[in-house]
Amino acid sequence: MYAIVEIAGKQYKAEQGKFLYVDLLNGKEGEKISFDRVLLTDNGGKVSVGTPTTGTSVSATILKHKRADKVIVFKKKRRKGYKVKNGHRQGYTQIQIESI
């Protein structure tokens, strides 16, 4: 059984017991959260689709908050003396799907 869930404006495929890396969520580590925007569920070939489907939710546990590797952003305009170097680290949350 799996479900397509909308979390923080993005869609993820959630299966029971799997780990997901999603955009940074509010909440503490070990806290249980529930997602109500379930767009599709598949239960052994029986598919239900909605925008969102009614009466279905996905519960998960927040495992940890992390940050991704640094991405270097370098801008340059030749012959103008313009150079800018910035770094960025995106925050994300690791969750484990408990039930659908």
N, C-alpha and C positions, 0 to 999 in steps of 0.2 A: 504494500500500500504506500502510495506517495501522494503528495499534494504540492501544488504551485501556490506559494504564499508571497504576498507583497509586504516587504519589510523596508521601511524608510524610503519608499518610492521606487524600490527595485524588486524584481521578481526572482525568487529562489525556489529550487526543487527541494522539498523537505521529505526525508524518510525517517522513520522511527529509529533512534539510536545513532544517527549520523551527526557529524559535526559540520557547522557552517561558519564561515567568516563573513560577517555583515558589517555595514557602516556602524560607526560608534553609536551605541544605545545608552539611554539613561538607565541607571540601575547599578546595584552593587554585585560583586562576584558572589555566586551561590544563590542569587535571587531567581525566583521562577517568574517567567513572563508568558503572556498569551498573545497570539496574533489572530485577529478575527477576519482580516482581509484574505480569505482563501479563495483563489480564483478557479481552481480545478482540483478535483480529487479523483483518484483511481484506486478502486478497491477490488483487485483481482479481475480486471477487465470491465468492471462496471464504472463508467466514467460519468461524473456530474460536473457540469460547467456552469458558472454564473459570474456575475459582476457585482459583488462577490456572492459565493454560495451561502445559503442561509443555514444556520444551525451547525456550522462546522468551524472549529477553531484548532489551532496548533499551539501546544504548550512546549516551552523550552526552558532550559536553565542556562544562565550566564556563567561561563567558565572563567574567562579572563578578558581584560581590556589590554590591547597591545597597540603598537604602532608599526607601520610597514617600514621597509627599507627606505633610505633617503633617496629622493629623486632630485638630481641637479638640473636647474633651469638656468641656461646660459644664453644671454641675448647679446648680439654684437652687430654693429653697423660698420662696414668696412670704410676706411678712410675718413671717419668722422670722430674717432676717439671715444666711441660709445661702447662700453662693456658693462654688463650687469650680470652678477652671478648670485643666484638664490638657491636655497635648498628647501625641500618640503617633505614632511613625513605624515602620511595619512593615518588617522586613527581608525581602528576597527575593533570589533568585539567577536570573540569566539563563543558560539552557543552550541548546545547539544539538544537535539529534538527529543523530547520525552514521549509525547503521544499526539495523535491526530484525531 
